[in-house]
Amino acid sequence: MVKRGLHLIERHFEEVLSCLGLSVVAVCVFLQVIMRYGFNSALQWSEEVAAIAMVWAVYMGAVLCVRERFHIRIMAGVMLLPRRAATGVVIFADLIWLGFSLAMLRISADYLTVLWTYTSTTPRLGIDEFYPQSIVFIGYALMIVRLIQLYADWWRGGRRGVPGMRPEHDIEAPES
């Protein structure tokens, strides 16, 4: 039972947080429209909540894209290559992505250190900026974890095909 629960969390974590974030954005914007046009008044907090929720939804969506291999790639060009070359190109691109993510992890950690040291609060909600801004670190850390998971699964699977591509989308190019 615990194993199944952990599997569900591992499988749907990003989806749930992304959908939750987008739902919060939709509700906040809808409430703001109702308040402005229906009551000639404005909610002071809704824009800030919507902005924070949107950023969290975007980063969780980016993590989901790493897990599902939905990031922008020129796969049509890669699919024209022989399988070994295609695998090499995808691995090289993922190494660049990993390097960028590691750099962003370092930069965001430094930024969070500054926010922790010199506290500031959001204008309307009055919450410490450290918490909503932590999504940058969390997002890149999860992207790295998902990329490592992808390659671990590919390695355990016998290194068949191009890393992260599902068999139904795998390249039909000849071995060389």
Helices and strands as residue ranges (DSSP letters): H 2-33, I 34-38, H 39-39, H 46-68, H 75-79, H 83-117, H 130-133, H 135-156, G 167-169
